[in-house]
Amino acid sequence: MNVELTNIGKRYRFEWIFRALNYQFQMGTGYAILGNNGSGKSTFMQVLSGHLSPSKGKLIYSKNDKIISIDNAYKELSFAGPYIELIEEFTLQEMLDFHWKFKTMKCTQKELLERLDYPKSARKKAIKYFSSGMQQRLKLALAICSDTSLLLLDEPTITLDKMAVAWYVELLKEYAYGPNRTTIIASNVEEDFQGCTERLNILDYKKKSVKA
């Protein structure tokens, strides 16, 4: 999916998180969103996903030269971020069954379970009892392995240990990129950007606080 931003800005009260942002995300390309902690990367990702509305400017989704309304864009995107919660009351199997109802996947449930490499007992275990690292791997696997044309990952390795980071990199290589997918990853960790060829620094679009 292509995403075109025209004069996009997001403001909270009198502070502009970013503004005057003009950019085009093109299908088939991987993008790294840079910026230090607190710079507005997560806010920007939520605007891209449609979870937040911009305070100014216009955002247009399109695919195969056809405009996609913001109300239908969710069908074409998958998103993993620290603030995107799993349904913790579900068991792992219930979470997979639920997700499969809403998304076409690039792999079978069996293949995803093999990729996660959890203990056999995890399948019937409530997600609230998973470690933070196990929960993050599940979030990433569901987002990356969904057959969507827009993939958004915010701070993907934030709770992962060194072995899990290597697991994430392999998952990216196998599933995240292709001619029919736009992948956008926000982080300040270089290893998170495996496969991204373009970079956008959110700090280039920050302004001082204004009263209007």
Backbone as JSON Lines, residues from 0, in Angstrom:
{"i":0,"aa":"M","n":[0.84,-1.19,0.0],"ca":[0.0,0.0,0.0],"c":[0.88,1.25,0.0]}
{"i":1,"aa":"N","n":[0.5,2.22,-0.78],"ca":[1.19,3.51,-0.79],"c":[0.53,4.43,0.24]}
{"i":2,"aa":"V","n":[1.35,5.24,0.89],"ca":[0.84,6.21,1.86],"c":[1.44,7.57,1.5]}
{"i":3,"aa":"E","n":[0.57,8.53,1.19],"ca":[1.03,9.87,0.82],"c":[0.65,10.86,1.91]}
{"i":4,"aa":"L","n":[1.64,11.57,2.42],"ca":[1.43,12.57,3.47],"c":[1.64,13.96,2.89]}
{"i":5,"aa":"T","n":[0.67,14.83,3.09],"ca":[0.75,16.2,2.59],"c":[0.59,17.17,3.75]}
{"i":6,"aa":"N","n":[1.68,17.85,4.09],"ca":[1.68,18.87,5.14],"c":[1.12,18.34,6.46]}
{"i":7,"aa":"I","n":[1.47,17.1,6.79],"ca":[0.95,16.45,7.99],"c":[1.6,17.03,9.25]}
{"i":8,"aa":"G","n":[0.78,17.25,10.26],"ca":[1.27,17.68,11.57],"c":[0.4,17.11,12.67]}
{"i":9,"aa":"K","n":[1.01,16.91,13.83],"ca":[0.26,16.45,15.0],"c":[0.63,17.32,16.19]}
{"i":10,"aa":"R","n":[-0.39,17.85,16.85],"ca":[-0.17,18.76,17.96],"c":[-0.94,18.29,19.19]}
{"i":11,"aa":"Y","n":[-0.32,18.39,20.35],"ca":[-0.99,18.2,21.63],"c":[-0.95,19.53,22.38]}
{"i":12,"aa":"R","n":[-2.12,20.08,22.62],"ca":[-2.24,21.41,23.21],"c":[-1.45,22.4,22.34]}
{"i":13,"aa":"F","n":[-0.41,23.04,22.88],"ca":[0.33,24.04,22.11],"c":[1.65,23.5,21.54]}
{"i":14,"aa":"E","n":[1.87,22.21,21.71],"ca":[3.15,21.65,21.25],"c":[2.96,20.8,20.0]}
{"i":15,"aa":"W","n":[3.7,21.15,18.96],"ca":[3.71,20.35,17.74],"c":[4.7,19.2,17.92]}
{"i":16,"aa":"I","n":[4.2,17.97,17.81],"ca":[5.06,16.79,17.88],"c":[5.87,16.69,16.59]}
{"i":17,"aa":"F","n":[5.21,16.95,15.47],"ca":[5.86,17.12,14.16],"c":[4.91,17.94,13.31]}
{"i":18,"aa":"R","n":[5.44,18.58,12.28],"ca":[4.58,19.39,11.41],"c":[5.26,19.59,10.07]}
{"i":19,"aa":"A","n":[4.46,20.03,9.1],"ca":[4.94,20.3,7.73],"c":[5.68,19.1,7.15]}
{"i":20,"aa":"L","n":[5.08,17.91,7.35],"ca":[5.72,16.68,6.89],"c":[5.09,16.25,5.57]}
{"i":21,"aa":"N","n":[5.88,16.28,4.53],"ca":[5.46,15.83,3.2],"c":[6.31,14.62,2.81]}
{"i":22,"aa":"Y","n":[5.64,13.51,2.52],"ca":[6.41,12.3,2.24],"c":[5.52,11.29,1.53]}
{"i":23,"aa":"Q","n":[6.15,10.39,0.76],"ca":[5.42,9.3,0.11],"c":[6.09,7.97,0.44]}
{"i":24,"aa":"F","n":[5.33,7.08,1.02],"ca":[5.77,5.71,1.27],"c":[5.28,4.85,0.12]}
{"i":25,"aa":"Q","n":[6.22,4.2,-0.56],"ca":[5.89,3.46,-1.77],"c":[5.88,1.96,-1.53]}
{"i":26,"aa":"M","n":[4.92,1.3,-2.16],"ca":[4.79,-0.16,-2.07],"c":[6.09,-0.83,-2.52]}
{"i":27,"aa":"G","n":[6.46,-1.87,-1.79],"ca":[7.65,-2.63,-2.14],"c":[8.92,-2.13,-1.51]}
{"i":28,"aa":"T","n":[8.82,-1.15,-0.61],"ca":[9.99,-0.53,-0.01],"c":[9.93,-0.62,1.51]}
{"i":29,"aa":"G","n":[11.1,-0.72,2.15],"ca":[11.18,-0.72,3.61],"c":[11.72,0.61,4.1]}
{"i":30,"aa":"Y","n":[11.08,1.17,5.13],"ca":[11.42,2.5,5.64],"c":[11.77,2.43,7.12]}
{"i":31,"aa":"A","n":[12.81,3.13,7.51],"ca":[13.19,3.27,8.91],"c":[12.8,4.66,9.39]}
{"i":32,"aa":"I","n":[12.06,4.72,10.5],"ca":[11.7,5.99,11.11],"c":[12.62,6.21,12.3]}
{"i":33,"aa":"L","n":[13.44,7.24,12.21],"ca":[14.46,7.51,13.21],"c":[14.03,8.61,14.17]}
{"i":34,"aa":"G","n":[14.71,8.67,15.32],"ca":[14.46,9.73,16.3],"c":[14.71,9.19,17.69]}
{"i":35,"aa":"N","n":[15.22,10.03,18.58],"ca":[15.51,9.57,19.93],"c":[14.21,9.36,20.71]}
{"i":36,"aa":"N","n":[14.35,8.82,21.93],"ca":[13.17,8.57,22.76],"c":[12.43,9.88,23.03]}
{"i":37,"aa":"G","n":[11.11,9.84,22.86],"ca":[10.31,11.03,23.09],"c":[10.24,11.99,21.93]}
{"i":38,"aa":"S","n":[10.79,11.6,20.8],"ca":[10.83,12.51,19.64],"c":[9.53,12.54,18.86]}
{"i":39,"aa":"G","n":[8.65,11.55,19.08],"ca":[7.38,11.52,18.36],"c":[7.22,10.38,17.39]}
{"i":40,"aa":"K","n":[8.14,9.42,17.41],"ca":[8.06,8.29,16.48],"c":[6.76,7.51,16.65]}
{"i":41,"aa":"S","n":[6.42,7.2,17.9],"ca":[5.21,6.41,18.15],"c":[3.95,7.17,17.75]}
{"i":42,"aa":"T","n":[3.92,8.46,18.02],"ca":[2.78,9.28,17.59],"c":[2.66,9.25,16.07]}
{"i":43,"aa":"F","n":[3.79,9.36,15.39],"ca":[3.79,9.33,13.93],"c":[3.26,7.99,13.42]}
{"i":44,"aa":"M","n":[3.7,6.89,14.03],"ca":[3.24,5.57,13.6],"c":[1.74,5.41,13.82]}
{"i":45,"aa":"Q","n":[1.22,5.97,14.9],"ca":[-0.22,5.88,15.16],"c":[-1.01,6.73,14.16]}
{"i":46,"aa":"V","n":[-0.45,7.83,13.71],"ca":[-1.09,8.62,12.65],"c":[-1.08,7.83,11.34]}
{"i":47,"aa":"L","n":[0.05,7.2,11.03],"ca":[0.13,6.4,9.8],"c":[-0.89,5.27,9.8]}
{"i":48,"aa":"S","n":[-1.13,4.69,10.96],"ca":[-2.04,3.54,11.05],"c":[-3.5,3.93,11.08]}
{"i":49,"aa":"G","n":[-3.78,5.22,11.32],"ca":[-5.17,5.66,11.45],"c":[-5.68,5.62,12.87]}
{"i":50,"aa":"H","n":[-4.84,5.18,13.83],"ca":[-5.26,5.19,15.23],"c":[-5.41,6.62,15.76]}
{"i":51,"aa":"L","n":[-4.62,7.54,15.23],"ca":[-4.71,8.96,15.59],"c":[-4.97,9.76,14.32]}
{"i":52,"aa":"S","n":[-5.75,10.81,14.44],"ca":[-5.97,11.72,13.32],"c":[-4.93,12.84,13.36]}
{"i":53,"aa":"P","n":[-4.4,13.26,12.22],"ca":[-3.47,14.39,12.22],"c":[-4.18,15.67,12.61]}
{"i":54,"aa":"S","n":[-3.45,16.58,13.24],"ca":[-4.01,17.89,13.58],"c":[-4.07,18.79,12.36]}
{"i":55,"aa":"K","n":[-3.24,18.47,11.38],"ca":[-3.18,19.28,10.17],"c":[-2.71,18.41,9.02]}
{"i":56,"aa":"G","n":[-3.13,18.75,7.82],"ca":[-2.65,18.04,6.64],"c":[-3.53,16.88,6.23]}
{"i":57,"aa":"K","n":[-3.07,16.15,5.23],"ca":[-3.87,15.09,4.61],"c":[-3.04,13.82,4.45]}
{"i":58,"aa":"L","n":[-3.68,12.69,4.72],"ca":[-3.06,11.38,4.57],"c":[-3.91,10.57,3.6]}
{"i":59,"aa":"I","n":[-3.28,10.02,2.56],"ca":[-4.01,9.24,1.55],"c":[-3.37,7.86,1.41]}
{"i":60,"aa":"Y","n":[-4.22,6.83,1.56],"ca":[-3.8,5.46,1.29],"c":[-4.24,5.09,-0.13]}
{"i":61,"aa":"S","n":[-3.39,4.33,-0.82],"ca":[-3.79,3.85,-2.15],"c":[-3.1,2.52,-2.44]}
{"i":62,"aa":"K","n":[-3.74,1.78,-3.34],"ca":[-3.19,0.5,-3.77],"c":[-3.65,0.24,-5.19]}
{"i":63,"aa":"N","n":[-2.7,-0.07,-6.05],"ca":[-3.02,-0.31,-7.47],"c":[-3.79,0.86,-8.06]}
{"i":64,"aa":"D","n":[-3.35,2.08,-7.72],"ca":[-3.93,3.33,-8.23],"c":[-5.36,3.58,-7.75]}
{"i":65,"aa":"K","n":[-5.8,2.87,-6.72],"ca":[-7.12,3.09,-6.16],"c":[-7.01,3.62,-4.74]}
{"i":66,"aa":"I","n":[-7.75,4.68,-4.43],"ca":[-7.74,5.26,-3.1],"c":[-8.44,4.32,-2.13]}
{"i":67,"aa":"I","n":[-7.87,4.14,-0.95],"ca":[-8.47,3.35,0.11],"c":[-8.89,4.29,1.22]}
{"i":68,"aa":"S","n":[-10.14,4.22,1.62],"ca":[-10.62,5.11,2.68],"c":[-9.96,4.74,4.0]}
{"i":69,"aa":"I","n":[-9.86,5.73,4.88],"ca":[-9.23,5.48,6.17],"c":[-10.02,4.46,6.98]}
{"i":70,"aa":"D","n":[-11.33,4.37,6.72],"ca":[-12.17,3.39,7.42],"c":[-11.89,1.96,6.99]}
{"i":71,"aa":"N","n":[-11.35,1.79,5.79],"ca":[-11.05,0.45,5.27],"c":[-9.57,0.11,5.29]}
{"i":72,"aa":"A","n":[-8.75,1.07,5.66],"ca":[-7.3,0.87,5.62],"c":[-6.85,-0.24,6.57]}
{"i":73,"aa":"Y","n":[-7.59,-0.42,7.68],"ca":[-7.18,-1.43,8.67],"c":[-7.13,-2.83,8.07]}
{"i":74,"aa":"K","n":[-7.92,-3.06,7.02],"ca":[-7.92,-4.37,6.38],"c":[-6.6,-4.65,5.67]}
{"i":75,"aa":"E","n":[-5.9,-3.58,5.32],"ca":[-4.67,-3.71,4.53],"c":[-3.4,-3.58,5.38]}
{"i":76,"aa":"L","n":[-3.55,-3.34,6.69],"ca":[-2.35,-3.11,7.49],"c":[-2.28,-4.03,8.71]}
{"i":77,"aa":"S","n":[-1.07,-4.26,9.16],"ca":[-0.83,-4.94,10.44],"c":[0.17,-4.1,11.22]}
{"i":78,"aa":"F","n":[0.04,-4.11,12.54],"ca":[0.75,-3.15,13.38],"c":[1.15,-3.82,14.69]}
{"i":79,"aa":"A","n":[2.41,-3.69,15.06],"ca":[2.88,-4.16,16.36],"c":[3.62,-3.01,17.04]}
{"i":80,"aa":"G","n":[3.23,-2.72,18.28],"ca":[3.87,-1.66,19.04],"c":[3.67,-1.92,20.52]}
{"i":81,"aa":"P","n":[4.45,-1.26,21.38],"ca":[4.34,-1.49,22.83],"c":[2.95,-1.2,23.39]}
{"i":82,"aa":"Y","n":[2.21,-0.33,22.73],"ca":[0.88,0.09,23.21],"c":[-0.24,-0.69,22.52]}
{"i":83,"aa":"I","n":[0.1,-1.61,21.63],"ca":[-0.89,-2.49,20.99],"c":[-0.98,-3.76,21.82]}
{"i":84,"aa":"E","n":[-2.09,-3.95,22.5],"ca":[-2.2,-5.04,23.47],"c":[-2.78,-6.31,22.85]}
{"i":85,"aa":"L","n":[-2.29,-7.43,23.32],"ca":[-2.91,-8.72,23.04],"c":[-4.1,-8.91,23.98]}
{"i":86,"aa":"I","n":[-4.98,-9.82,23.64],"ca":[-6.1,-10.14,24.53],"c":[-5.58,-11.17,25.54]}
{"i":87,"aa":"E","n":[-5.18,-10.68,26.7],"ca":[-4.44,-11.51,27.64],"c":[-5.26,-12.63,28.26]}
{"i":88,"aa":"E","n":[-6.6,-12.51,28.23],"ca":[-7.44,-13.57,28.77],"c":[-7.48,-14.79,27.84]}
{"i":89,"aa":"F","n":[-7.14,-14.59,26.57],"ca":[-7.13,-15.69,25.6],"c":[-5.93,-16.6,25.88]}
{"i":90,"aa":"T","n":[-6.12,-17.88,25.58],"ca":[-4.97,-18.77,25.47],"c":[-4.27,-18.48,24.14]}
{"i":91,"aa":"L","n":[-3.08,-19.01,23.99],"ca":[-2.37,-18.83,22.72],"c":[-3.21,-19.36,21.56]}
{"i":92,"aa":"Q","n":[-3.81,-20.54,21.71],"ca":[-4.61,-21.1,20.63],"c":[-5.81,-20.22,20.32]}
{"i":93,"aa":"E","n":[-6.46,-19.7,21.34],"ca":[-7.61,-18.81,21.12],"c":[-7.17,-17.53,20.42]}
{"i":94,"aa":"M","n":[-5.98,-17.02,20.75],"ca":[-5.48,-15.8,20.11],"c":[-5.23,-16.05,18.62]}
{"i":95,"aa":"L","n":[-4.65,-17.2,18.31],"ca":[-4.4,-17.54,16.9],"c":[-5.72,-17.69,16.15]}
{"i":96,"aa":"D","n":[-6.67,-18.4,16.73],"ca":[-7.97,-18.59,16.07],"c":[-8.65,-17.25,15.82]}
{"i":97,"aa":"F","n":[-8.58,-16.36,16.81],"ca":[-9.19,-15.04,16.69],"c":[-8.53,-14.24,15.58]}
{"i":98,"aa":"H","n":[-7.2,-14.23,15.55],"ca":[-6.47,-13.46,14.55],"c":[-6.75,-13.99,13.14]}
{"i":99,"aa":"W","n":[-6.82,-15.3,13.0],"ca":[-7.05,-15.92,11.69],"c":[-8.42,-15.56,11.11]}
{"i":100,"aa":"K","n":[-9.36,-15.18,11.98],"ca":[-10.69,-14.79,11.5],"c":[-10.67,-13.44,10.79]}
{"i":101,"aa":"F","n":[-9.67,-12.61,11.13],"ca":[-9.65,-11.25,10.61],"c":[-8.55,-11.0,9.58]}
{"i":102,"aa":"K","n":[-7.55,-11.82,9.55],"ca":[-6.43,-11.61,8.64],"c":[-6.13,-12.86,7.83]}
{"i":103,"aa":"T","n":[-5.82,-12.65,6.55],"ca":[-5.22,-13.71,5.76],"c":[-3.75,-13.77,6.14]}
{"i":104,"aa":"M","n":[-3.22,-14.98,6.29],"ca":[-1.86,-15.13,6.78],"c":[-0.93,-15.71,5.7]}
{"i":105,"aa":"K","n":[0.36,-15.44,5.87],"ca":[1.37,-15.95,4.93],"c":[1.86,-17.34,5.32]}
{"i":106,"aa":"C","n":[1.34,-17.86,6.43],"ca":[1.75,-19.18,6.89],"c":[0.56,-19.83,7.6]}
{"i":107,"aa":"T","n":[0.67,-21.11,7.88],"ca":[-0.37,-21.81,8.63],"c":[-0.15,-21.6,10.13]}
{"i":108,"aa":"Q","n":[-1.17,-21.94,10.92],"ca":[-1.01,-21.86,12.37],"c":[0.13,-22.77,12.84]}
{"i":109,"aa":"K","n":[0.22,-23.94,12.26],"ca":[1.29,-24.87,12.64],"c":[2.66,-24.27,12.37]}
{"i":110,"aa":"E","n":[2.81,-23.65,11.21],"ca":[4.09,-23.02,10.86],"c":[4.42,-21.87,11.8]}
{"i":111,"aa":"L","n":[3.4,-21.08,12.18],"ca":[3.65,-19.96,13.08],"c":[4.05,-20.47,14.47]}
{"i":112,"aa":"L","n":[3.36,-21.52,14.94],"ca":[3.72,-22.1,16.24],"c":[5.14,-22.66,16.22]}
{"i":113,"aa":"E","n":[5.5,-23.29,15.13],"ca":[6.88,-23.79,15.01],"c":[7.88,-22.64,15.02]}
{"i":114,"aa":"R","n":[7.51,-21.54,14.37],"ca":[8.37,-20.37,14.33],"c":[8.53,-19.74,15.72]}
{"i":115,"aa":"L","n":[7.44,-19.7,16.48],"ca":[7.5,-19.14,17.83],"c":[8.35,-19.98,18.76]}
{"i":116,"aa":"D","n":[8.31,-21.31,18.55],"ca":[9.15,-22.23,19.33],"c":[8.89,-22.1,20.84]}
{"i":117,"aa":"Y","n":[7.62,-22.0,21.21],"ca":[7.24,-21.98,22.62],"c":[7.19,-23.41,23.16]}
{"i":118,"aa":"P","n":[7.23,-23.57,24.48],"ca":[6.98,-24.91,25.05],"c":[5.59,-25.42,24.64]}
{"i":119,"aa":"K","n":[5.42,-26.73,24.54],"ca":[4.14,-27.3,24.11],"c":[2.98,-26.85,25.0]}
{"i":120,"aa":"S","n":[3.27,-26.65,26.28],"ca":[2.22,-26.26,27.22],"c":[1.68,-24.85,26.95]}
{"i":121,"aa":"A","n":[2.42,-24.04,26.18],"ca":[2.02,-22.65,25.95],"c":[0.73,-22.54,25.15]}
{"i":122,"aa":"R","n":[0.43,-23.53,24.36],"ca":[-0.73,-23.45,23.47],"c":[-2.03,-23.27,24.24]}
{"i":123,"aa":"K","n":[-2.12,-23.89,25.43],"ca":[-3.34,-23.81,26.23],"c":[-3.19,-22.85,27.42]}
{"i":124,"aa":"K","n":[-2.13,-22.08,27.41],"ca":[-1.84,-21.17,28.51],"c":[-2.36,-19.77,28.19]}
{"i":125,"aa":"A","n":[-2.95,-19.09,29.18],"ca":[-3.43,-17.73,28.98],"c":[-2.25,-16.8,28.71]}
{"i":126,"aa":"I","n":[-2.41,-15.9,27.77],"ca":[-1.33,-15.01,27.35],"c":[-0.86,-14.12,28.49]}
{"i":127,"aa":"K","n":[-1.73,-13.83,29.46],"ca":[-1.32,-12.97,30.59],"c":[-0.22,-13.62,31.42]}
{"i":128,"aa":"Y","n":[-0.03,-14.93,31.27],"ca":[1.03,-15.62,32.01],"c":[2.32,-15.74,31.21]}
{"i":129,"aa":"F","n":[2.32,-15.23,29.99],"ca":[3.54,-15.24,29.18],"c":[4.49,-14.15,29.69]}
{"i":130,"aa":"S","n":[5.77,-14.39,29.52],"ca":[6.75,-13.33,29.81],"c":[6.59,-12.19,28.81]}
{"i":131,"aa":"S","n":[7.15,-11.03,29.13],"ca":[7.06,-9.89,28.21],"c":[7.72,-10.21,26.88]}
{"i":132,"aa":"G","n":[8.81,-10.97,26.91],"ca":[9.49,-11.36,25.68],"c":[8.64,-12.28,24.82]}
{"i":133,"aa":"M","n":[7.96,-13.24,25.46],"ca":[7.08,-14.15,24.72],"c":[5.9,-13.39,24.11]}
{"i":134,"aa":"Q","n":[5.35,-12.46,24.86],"ca":[4.24,-11.66,24.33],"c":[4.7,-10.82,23.13]}
{"i":135,"aa":"Q","n":[5.9,-10.25,23.23],"ca":[6.39,-9.42,22.12],"c":[6.64,-10.26,20.88]}
{"i":136,"aa":"R","n":[7.17,-11.44,21.04],"ca":[7.38,-12.32,19.89],"c":[6.06,-12.69,19.23]}
{"i":137,"aa":"L","n":[5.03,-12.9,20.04],"ca":[3.72,-13.22,19.48],"c":[3.16,-12.02,18.71]}
{"i":138,"aa":"K","n":[3.26,-10.82,19.27],"ca":[2.82,-9.61,18.56],"c":[3.51,-9.49,17.22]}
{"i":139,"aa":"L","n":[4.83,-9.67,17.23],"ca":[5.61,-9.51,16.0],"c":[5.26,-10.59,14.98]}
{"i":140,"aa":"A","n":[5.11,-11.82,15.43],"ca":[4.79,-12.91,14.51],"c":[3.43,-12.68,13.85]}
{"i":141,"aa":"L","n":[2.44,-12.27,14.63],"ca":[1.11,-12.05,14.07],"c":[1.11,-10.89,13.07]}
{"i":142,"aa":"A","n":[1.85,-9.82,13.38],"ca":[1.89,-8.67,12.48],"c":[2.68,-8.96,11.21]}
{"i":143,"aa":"I","n":[3.87,-9.51,11.37],"ca":[4.76,-9.73,10.23],"c":[4.24,-10.82,9.31]}
{"i":144,"aa":"C","n":[3.63,-11.85,9.87],"ca":[3.16,-12.98,9.07],"c":[1.77,-12.77,8.49]}
{"i":145,"aa":"S","n":[1.1,-11.67,8.85],"ca":[-0.18,-11.34,8.21],"c":[0.07,-10.93,6.77]}
{"i":146,"aa":"D","n":[-0.82,-11.32,5.89],"ca":[-0.66,-11.01,4.47],"c":[-1.28,-9.63,4.19]}
{"i":147,"aa":"T","n":[-0.61,-8.6,4.7],"ca":[-1.08,-7.22,4.56],"c":[-0.14,-6.43,3.66]}
{"i":148,"aa":"S","n":[-0.66,-5.36,3.06],"ca":[0.17,-4.57,2.16],"c":[0.87,-3.42,2.87]}
{"i":149,"aa":"L","n":[0.56,-3.21,4.16],"ca":[1.26,-2.21,4.96],"c":[1.59,-2.82,6.32]}
{"i":150,"aa":"L","n":[2.87,-2.88,6.65],"ca":[3.34,-3.42,7.92],"c":[4.0,-2.3,8.71]}
{"i":151,"aa":"L","n":[3.51,-2.09,9.93],"ca":[4.04,-1.05,10.81],"c":[4.58,-1.71,12.08]}
{"i":152,"aa":"L","n":[5.84,-1.46,12.39],"ca":[6.47,-2.0,13.6],"c":[7.09,-0.85,14.39]}
{"i":153,"aa":"D","n":[6.66,-0.7,15.62],"ca":[7.18,0.35,16.49],"c":[7.98,-0.29,17.62]}
{"i":154,"aa":"E","n":[9.27,0.07,17.73],"ca":[10.16,-0.47,18.76],"c":[10.04,-1.99,18.85]}
{"i":155,"aa":"P","n":[10.3,-2.7,17.75],"ca":[10.0,-4.14,17.71],"c":[10.81,-5.0,18.67]}
{"i":156,"aa":"T","n":[12.02,-4.6,19.02],"ca":[12.85,-5.47,19.88],"c":[12.95,-4.96,21.31]}
{"i":157,"aa":"I","n":[12.01,-4.11,21.73],"ca":[12.11,-3.41,23.01],"c":[12.23,-4.35,24.21]}
{"i":158,"aa":"T","n":[11.58,-5.52,24.17],"ca":[11.64,-6.45,25.31],"c":[12.31,-7.77,24.94]}
{"i":159,"aa":"L","n":[13.04,-7.8,23.84],"ca":[13.63,-9.05,23.38],"c":[15.09,-9.18,23.81]}
{"i":160,"aa":"D","n":[15.48,-10.41,24.19],"ca":[16.89,-10.66,24.49],"c":[17.65,-10.9,23.18]}
{"i":161,"aa":"K","n":[18.93,-11.17,23.29],"ca":[19.78,-11.27,22.09],"c":[19.33,-12.39,21.15]}
{"i":162,"aa":"M","n":[18.95,-13.54,21.72],"ca":[18.49,-14.65,20.87],"c":[17.18,-14.3,20.17]}
{"i":163,"aa":"A","n":[16.29,-13.61,20.89],"ca":[15.01,-13.24,20.3],"c":[15.17,-12.17,19.23]}
{"i":164,"aa":"V","n":[16.16,-11.29,19.38],"ca":[16.44,-10.29,18.34],"c":[16.86,-10.99,17.05]}
{"i":165,"aa":"A","n":[17.71,-12.02,17.17],"ca":[18.13,-12.8,16.0],"c":[16.92,-13.48,15.37]}
{"i":166,"aa":"W","n":[16.0,-13.97,16.2],"ca":[14.75,-14.57,15.72],"c":[13.94,-13.56,14.94]}
{"i":167,"aa":"Y","n":[13.83,-12.35,15.45],"ca":[13.09,-11.26,14.79],"c":[13.7,-10.93,13.43]}
{"i":168,"aa":"V","n":[15.03,-10.85,13.36],"ca":[15.7,-10.51,12.1],"c":[15.41,-11.57,11.04]}
{"i":169,"aa":"E","n":[15.42,-12.84,11.44],"ca":[15.11,-13.91,10.49],"c":[13.66,-13.84,10.03]}
{"i":170,"aa":"L","n":[12.76,-13.5,10.95],"ca":[11.34,-13.37,10.6],"c":[11.14,-12.24,9.58]}
{"i":171,"aa":"L","n":[11.84,-11.13,9.8],"ca":[11.78,-10.01,8.85],"c":[12.22,-10.45,7.47]}
{"i":172,"aa":"K","n":[13.36,-11.12,7.4],"ca":[13.92,-11.53,6.12],"c":[12.95,-12.42,5.33]}
{"i":173,"aa":"E","n":[12.25,-13.29,6.07],"ca":[11.38,-14.26,5.39],"c":[10.03,-13.68,5.0]}
{"i":174,"aa":"Y","n":[9.46,-12.8,5.84],"ca":[8.07,-12.41,5.64],"c":[7.79,-10.92,5.44]}
{"i":175,"aa":"A","n":[8.72,-10.05,5.84],"ca":[8.36,-8.62,5.94],"c":[8.39,-7.86,4.63]}
{"i":176,"aa":"Y","n":[9.16,-8.34,3.66],"ca":[9.39,-7.53,2.47],"c":[8.91,-8.23,1.2]}
{"i":177,"aa":"G","n":[8.62,-7.41,0.21],"ca":[8.2,-7.94,-1.07],"c":[7.6,-6.84,-1.91]}
{"i":178,"aa":"P","n":[7.36,-7.11,-3.19],"ca":[6.86,-6.07,-4.1],"c":[5.46,-5.57,-3.76]}
{"i":179,"aa":"N","n":[4.72,-6.35,-2.97],"ca":[3.33,-5.99,-2.65],"c":[3.16,-5.53,-1.21]}
{"i":180,"aa":"R","n":[4.27,-5.1,-0.6],"ca":[4.18,-4.69,0.8],"c":[5.06,-3.48,1.08]}
{"i":181,"aa":"T","n":[4.53,-2.57,1.87],"ca":[5.3,-1.44,2.39],"c":[5.57,-1.72,3.86]}
{"i":182,"aa":"T","n":[6.83,-1.7,4.26],"ca":[7.21,-1.97,5.64],"c":[7.83,-0.72,6.25]}
{"i":183,"aa":"I","n":[7.3,-0.3,7.41],"ca":[7.77,0.91,8.09],"c":[8.1,0.54,9.53]}
{"i":184,"aa":"I","n":[9.34,0.78,9.93],"ca":[9.82,0.38,11.26],"c":[10.36,1.61,11.98]}
{"i":185,"aa":"A","n":[9.81,1.87,13.17],"ca":[10.26,3.0,13.99],"c":[11.08,2.48,15.16]}
{"i":186,"aa":"S","n":[12.27,3.03,15.32],"ca":[13.14,2.58,16.41],"c":[14.36,3.5,16.48]}
{"i":187,"aa":"N","n":[15.14,3.36,17.54],"ca":[16.47,3.98,17.56],"c":[17.55,2.92,17.72]}
{"i":188,"aa":"V","n":[17.18,1.67,17.4],"ca":[18.12,0.54,17.43],"c":[18.4,0.11,16.0]}
{"i":189,"aa":"E","n":[19.63,0.2,15.59],"ca":[20.0,-0.04,14.19],"c":[19.6,-1.43,13.71]}
{"i":190,"aa":"E","n":[19.72,-2.42,14.57],"ca":[19.43,-3.8,14.17],"c":[17.97,-4.01,13.8]}
{"i":191,"aa":"D","n":[17.09,-3.15,14.32],"ca":[15.66,-3.27,14.03],"c":[15.34,-3.0,12.57]}
{"i":192,"aa":"F","n":[16.24,-2.32,11.86],"ca":[15.94,-1.83,10.51],"c":[16.39,-2.76,9.41]}
{"i":193,"aa":"Q","n":[16.64,-4.02,9.7],"ca":[17.1,-4.96,8.69],"c":[16.16,-4.93,7.48]}
{"i":194,"aa":"G","n":[16.7,-4.66,6.3],"ca":[15.91,-4.66,5.08],"c":[15.35,-3.32,4.68]}
{"i":195,"aa":"C","n":[15.47,-2.3,5.55],"ca":[14.96,-0.97,5.22],"c":[16.0,-0.22,4.37]}
{"i":196,"aa":"T","n":[15.57,0.32,3.25],"ca":[16.48,1.03,2.36],"c":[16.31,2.55,2.41]}
{"i":197,"aa":"E","n":[15.2,3.0,3.0],"ca":[14.93,4.44,3.09],"c":[14.81,4.85,4.55]}
{"i":198,"aa":"R","n":[15.17,6.11,4.84],"ca":[15.13,6.6,6.22],"c":[14.46,7.96,6.3]}
{"i":199,"aa":"L","n":[13.66,8.11,7.36],"ca":[13.02,9.39,7.65],"c":[13.26,9.7,9.12]}
{"i":200,"aa":"N","n":[13.85,10.86,9.41],"ca":[14.13,11.26,10.79],"c":[13.04,12.22,11.25]}
{"i":201,"aa":"I","n":[12.29,11.81,12.26],"ca":[11.17,12.63,12.74],"c":[11.66,13.96,13.3]}
{"i":202,"aa":"L","n":[12.92,14.01,13.73],"ca":[13.47,15.26,14.27],"c":[13.55,16.36,13.21]}
{"i":203,"aa":"D","n":[13.57,15.99,11.96],"ca":[13.61,16.98,10.88],"c":[12.28,17.73,10.74]}
{"i":204,"aa":"Y","n":[11.25,17.23,11.42],"ca":[9.92,17.83,11.27],"c":[9.36,18.32,12.61]}
{"i":205,"aa":"K","n":[10.26,18.57,13.55],"ca":[9.83,19.1,14.85],"c":[9.98,20.6,14.87]}
{"i":206,"aa":"K","n":[9.03,21.25,15.54],"ca":[9.08,22.72,15.7],"c":[8.89,23.05,17.18]}
{"i":207,"aa":"K","n":[9.29,24.24,17.53],"ca":[9.06,24.69,18.9],"c":[7.57,24.92,19.14]}
{"i":208,"aa":"S","n":[7.19,24.96,20.4],"ca":[5.79,25.17,20.76],"c":[5.28,26.49,20.2]}
{"i":209,"aa":"V","n":[4.02,26.47,19.77],"ca":[3.39,27.67,19.22],"c":[2.04,27.84,19.88]}
{"i":210,"aa":"K","n":[1.44,28.99,19.72],"ca":[0.15,29.28,20.34],"c":[-1.01,29.21,19.33]}
{"i":211,"aa":"A","n":[-0.69,28.81,18.11],"ca":[-1.75,28.71,17.11],"c":[-1.37,27.68,16.07]}
